Amino acid sequence: MDRPITTIAGRARTAWGELCDDERGDVPGWVLITLMTAGLVVLIWALAGPALSGLFEQAISRVSGL
């Protein structure tokens, strides 16, 4: 027979167990999100890197007066 959980600690354990069970199996999703984010950073850096480098060099030359 299933008895209802009446104590606060019992309800907290049940809620914690349900929360932990909901998060299982989501690891591949987080790995995919991490890899896609890293890929986007590399792509944006490859496209914008030379322009940002040129902009930085131009700013330094103007400030230093060389």
N, C-alpha and C positions, 0 to 999 in steps of 0.2 A: 504494500500500500504506500502510495506517495503521501507524505505528510507535508502540509504547508510549512514553509520556513517562516517562523515568527520572530526570530531574533534579528537584531540589526546586523550583528556579525555574520549571521547566516545569509542574509540578503546581500551583504557586501561581497561575501565570497562568491555567491551566485552571479552577481553583476560583474565581478572581476573575471570570473571564468568565461562568461559570455563575451566580454570585451576581448579577452585573449584569443578566444576561438574565432572571433570575427577577423582578427588581424593575420591569422595564419593563412598561408598560401598567397599572400600579397607580395612576397619578396621578389618574384620575377618582374612584377610591375615596377617596383622601385629600382631594380637593376636596369630595366629598360629606360626608365626616365633619366637615370643618372648617365647612362651611355649616350642617350640622345642629347642631353644637355652638354656633355663634353664634346660631342660632335659639332654641335652648333657653335660652341665657343671656338673651336679650332677653325671652323669655316669662316666665322666672322673675323677672327684674328688674321687669317690668311688674306681675306679681302681688304680689310681696313688697315692692316699692319703697315704696309708701305706708305699709305697716305698719312697715318698718324706719325710715323717716323719722320717723314718730310716736314710735317707741321711742327714737330718738336724741334728739329734741327733749325728750321726757320726762326722759331721763337727764341731759341738760345742765341743764334747769331745776331738777332736784333737787340737782345738784352745786353749781350757782351760787347757789341759794337765791332766785332771782327769782320 
